[in-house]
Amino acid sequence: MDFRKMTPSSDRQDASSDQTTVLHDFLLRENMARIAREQIPERAVYAKGSGAYGTFTVSRELSAYTQAKLFSKAGNSCKIFTRFSTLGSEKGSPDAARDLRGFAIKFYTEEGNWDLVGNNTPVFFINDPKKFPDFITSHKKLPKTNLKCANAMWDFYSQNPESLHQIMMLMSDRGTPKGYRHMNGYGSHTFSMINEAKEKVWVKFHLKTQQGIQNFSREEAIRNSGEHPDSAQEDLCDAIEQGIFPSWIMYIQVMTEEQAKNSRWNPFDVTKVWFQDEFPLIEIGKIELNEIPSDYFSHVEQAAFAPSNLIPGIGFSPDKMLQARLFSYPDSQRHRIGINAGQIQVNQSPFTGNQNPSLRQNEMDFSQYIALETDEDHYTQPGLLYTKVMNTEDRNRLIHNIIESMKEIKGSQKDEIINRQLCHFFRANIEMGMKIAMGLQINIDANTLSHAKV
């Protein structure tokens, strides 16, 4: 049957005319092309995030430590953009998922942009960048099922004992903060400061929330994920729109080169902290967020952070993870946004000239610190976190969360993974290891306990 004969000739002519219009309608074609291309690749990590503009105000002159003009006197200030995010979850994931939170700040200073790219914990899972791809893969969804896998995650942890310090923070209620306003931030890595006399000290950056720490319990986080999947974004936007501007006090810890050489632990190991009784916090300023971007995509999604964005007087360290990020962050932004990412409004420096004026001056000889890279004590600091930092309720919640997570380990590798990880818990603290083993209904004999202590 010839269907063309069933259509009136006038209708066929109109349809033909419409098709001709489509082919020649330049604006229509451009709009269709724009729709097909308006999205950019999702971040490989820290995919789902929230962002806001604000100000940073210096509260302490730091010329003894750094030549950065921003810190030349108290009262100096600059505009900032801050982005919060979850580490291993995709864009559609709930904000209350148990995960590390990214805490990145872009300081728009008169000497160029300075990016402080950190997290809501002072440590990280690994200290060797060669392990990073495997770490990320272990926290992503499996290629076969497109589901996350407890086996993959705990198998990685159990074979990399340096991750224990971060695991204990992640499995505590700190792993499920009640919105971005109610968590602390950390530069995590060790950085350097250099003054006008070219004298150098090592520093760590801390940001303490002024809204108070608030976290979900495991059960609250699960319920919130279903009822309010975008709760952190909602909380941040609502607060700022109501004029309740979230703020954090910024501090530094300072370590001299001599102290670094004599340190008990490698001061450039991102799985370790510097004890505050030995290296006290020094208040240096305050950040306040007071403006939600007018367009989420243009500002939050296209924000490009990189620890290689520095200003004179602030530099790198021998931290191997930091050294790797100096390449990987700019490279991932080139892939995600393009080579002109720096020309996008949120990433533009307020002044012309070299975006990274301090890169060459911060090239240092780190050979004298090579001996420190042999630090293999992965248990003392996690043990102190358990006994000295956490209270009884914190410890009980930590153990409960670990047990519930490890119960999801299945299959033929279950016993091997659990036993291997239990050894790490025992080595950090016997009580913690025993309580986790009991919760998993695993009998621990004397020989196993003796092996765990080795």
Secondary structure as the mmCIF struct_conf table of DSSP 4:
data_model
#
loop_
_struct_conf.conf_type_id
_struct_conf.id
_struct_conf.beg_label_comp_id
_struct_conf.beg_label_asym_id
_struct_conf.beg_label_seq_id
_struct_conf.end_label_comp_id
_struct_conf.end_label_asym_id
_struct_conf.end_label_seq_id
HELX_RH_3T_P HELX_RH_3T_P1 PHE A 3 MET A 6
BEND BEND1 THR A 7 THR A 7
HELX_RH_AL_P HELX_RH_AL_P1 SER A 9 HIS A 24
HELX_RH_AL_P HELX_RH_AL_P2 PHE A 26 ARG A 37
BEND BEND2 GLU A 38 GLU A 38
HELX_LH_PP_P HELX_LH_PP_P1 PRO A 41 ARG A 43
BEND BEND3 ALA A 44 TYR A 46
BEND BEND4 LYS A 48 LYS A 48
STRN STRN1 GLY A 49 VAL A 58
BEND BEND5 ARG A 60 ARG A 60
TURN_TY1_P TURN_TY1_P1 SER A 63 TYR A 65
HELX_RH_3T_P HELX_RH_3T_P2 LYS A 69 PHE A 71
BEND BEND6 SER A 72 LYS A 73
TURN_TY1_P TURN_TY1_P2 ALA A 74 GLY A 75
STRN STRN2 SER A 77 THR A 86
BEND BEND7 LEU A 87 GLY A 88
TURN_TY1_P TURN_TY1_P3 LYS A 91 GLY A 92
BEND BEND8 SER A 93 SER A 93
TURN_TY1_P TURN_TY1_P4 ASP A 95 ALA A 96
BEND BEND9 ALA A 97 ASP A 99
STRN STRN3 ARG A 101 THR A 109
TURN_TY1_P TURN_TY1_P5 GLU A 110 GLU A 111
STRN STRN4 GLY A 112 ASN A 119
BEND BEND10 ASN A 120 PRO A 122
BEND BEND11 PHE A 125 PHE A 125
BEND BEND12 ASN A 127 ASN A 127
HELX_RH_3T_P HELX_RH_3T_P3 PRO A 129 LYS A 131
HELX_RH_AL_P HELX_RH_AL_P3 PHE A 132 HIS A 139
BEND BEND13 LYS A 140 LYS A 140
HELX_LH_PP_P HELX_LH_PP_P2 LYS A 141 LEU A 142
TURN_TY1_P TURN_TY1_P6 PRO A 143 THR A 145
BEND BEND14 ASN A 146 LEU A 147
HELX_RH_AL_P HELX_RH_AL_P4 ALA A 150 GLN A 159
HELX_RH_3T_P HELX_RH_3T_P4 PRO A 161 SER A 163
HELX_RH_AL_P HELX_RH_AL_P5 LEU A 164 MET A 171
BEND BEND15 SER A 172 SER A 172
HELX_RH_3T_P HELX_RH_3T_P5 ASP A 173 GLY A 175
BEND BEND16 THR A 176 THR A 176
STRN STRN5 PRO A 177 PRO A 177
BEND BEND17 LYS A 178 GLY A 179
HELX_RH_3T_P HELX_RH_3T_P6 TYR A 180 HIS A 182
BEND BEND18 MET A 183 MET A 183
STRN STRN6 GLY A 185 TYR A 186
BEND BEND19 HIS A 189 HIS A 189
STRN STRN7 PHE A 191 ILE A 194
TURN_TY1_P TURN_TY1_P7 GLU A 196 ALA A 197
STRN STRN8 LYS A 200 THR A 209
BEND BEND20 GLN A 210 GLN A 211
STRN STRN9 ASN A 215 ASN A 215
HELX_RH_AL_P HELX_RH_AL_P6 ARG A 218 GLU A 227
TURN_TY1_P TURN_TY1_P8 PRO A 229 ASP A 230
HELX_RH_AL_P HELX_RH_AL_P7 SER A 231 GLU A 241
TURN_TY1_P TURN_TY1_P9 GLN A 242 GLY A 243
STRN STRN10 SER A 247 THR A 256
HELX_RH_AL_P HELX_RH_AL_P8 GLU A 257 LYS A 261
TURN_TY1_P TURN_TY1_P10 ASN A 262 ASN A 262
BEND BEND21 ARG A 264 TRP A 265
TURN_TY1_P TURN_TY1_P11 PRO A 267 PHE A 268
TURN_TY1_P TURN_TY1_P12 VAL A 270 THR A 271
TURN_TY1_P TURN_TY1_P13 GLN A 276 GLU A 278
BEND BEND22 PHE A 279 PHE A 279
STRN STRN11 ILE A 282 GLU A 291
BEND BEND23 SER A 294 SER A 294
HELX_RH_AL_P HELX_RH_AL_P9 TYR A 296 TYR A 296
HELX_RH_PI_P HELX_RH_PI_P1 PHE A 297 GLU A 301
BEND BEND24 GLN A 302 GLN A 302
TURN_TY1_P TURN_TY1_P14 PRO A 307 SER A 308
TURN_TY1_P TURN_TY1_P15 PRO A 312 GLY A 313
STRN STRN12 ILE A 314 GLY A 315
BEND BEND25 PRO A 318 PRO A 318
HELX_RH_AL_P HELX_RH_AL_P10 LYS A 320 ARG A 336
TURN_TY1_P TURN_TY1_P16 ILE A 337 ILE A 337
TURN_TY1_P TURN_TY1_P17 ILE A 339 ASN A 340
HELX_RH_3T_P HELX_RH_3T_P7 ALA A 341 GLN A 343
BEND BEND26 ILE A 344 ILE A 344
HELX_RH_3T_P HELX_RH_3T_P8 GLN A 345 ASN A 347
BEND BEND27 PRO A 350 PHE A 351
BEND BEND28 GLY A 353 GLY A 353
BEND BEND29 GLN A 355 GLN A 355
TURN_TY1_P TURN_TY1_P18 PRO A 357 ASN A 362
HELX_RH_3T_P HELX_RH_3T_P9 SER A 367 THR A 374
BEND BEND30 TYR A 379 TYR A 379
HELX_RH_AL_P HELX_RH_AL_P11 THR A 380 LEU A 384
HELX_RH_PI_P HELX_RH_PI_P2 LEU A 385 VAL A 389
BEND BEND31 MET A 390 MET A 390
HELX_RH_AL_P HELX_RH_AL_P12 THR A 392 MET A 406
TURN_TY1_P TURN_TY1_P19 LYS A 407 GLU A 408
BEND BEND32 GLY A 411 GLY A 411
TURN_TY1_P TURN_TY1_P20 SER A 412 GLN A 413
HELX_RH_AL_P HELX_RH_AL_P13 LYS A 414 ALA A 428
HELX_RH_AL_P HELX_RH_AL_P14 ILE A 430 GLY A 439
TURN_TY1_P TURN_TY1_P21 LEU A 440 GLN A 441
HELX_RH_AL_P HELX_RH_AL_P15 ALA A 446 LYS A 453
#
